[in-house]
Amino acid sequence: PTTGTYNTKDAGTSKTVSVSGMNITSVTSSTGKSVYGYQVASSNVSGAVGVINKATLTVAANNQSMTYGGTLPTLTETVTGYVNGETSSVIGGTPTATTSASSTTNAGTATITSSVSGLTATNYNFVTGSNAILTINKANLTVTGTSSPSKTYDGTDAASIRGGTLVGIQNGDSITLTQGGTYSSVNAGNNISITMTDSISGSKATNYNIVQPTVTGTIN
């Protein structure tokens, strides 16, 4: 079969198609007999009869992560399906996903929704791919100002703890600190390490990790 060429590579209708080298190799009548004497008026023809359909690009959101109370990350998307070695330079707009999550969303996961809003291209249509996951990590709370007053040897590892203040609370959350600790040794001595067992409570406490302070004490 004879092949032709389009006048441009871009998608569209009524595109000019040019064919060259056309000729008649044989003609057969309705009764099956060969007929001679036919020839094409021109071996080169063209006409606005071509259609090039747009290719399809898939736009899918990328997984992201953030910390509770922090700033939302930039929600990016990946575009796939380019042809002929083309890249993102052939599309207009910036692929940007969306999410309903914010700095006040509880730790856990939220959905990042793929979007093709604002994207344009001469030779491509856009479809949304799979959604992605936003992982919201717990925020860390540190405890400052903790101390342990000395005690007189009593044969136990019980330690008295006081003075701790939480640092790192987000969004004005109401978080209560409960402090506790035990000596690593029951014997008398100075600068004995204390194993801290601080805990937190409150309706938003599950959005935090508590970082135990380093505390030492004295048993006289």
Secondary structure, DSSP 8 states (H G I E B T S, - for coil): ---EEES-SS-EEEEEEEE-S-----EE-TTS-EE-----S-S-EEEEEEEE--EEEEEEE--EEEETTS-----BEEEE---TT--GGGEES--B-EES--TTS-SEEEEEE---TT-EESSEEEEE---EEEEEE-EEEEEES-B---B---SS-B---B--EEE---TT---EEE--EEES-SS-EEEEEEEE--EEESTTGGGEEEE---EEEEE-
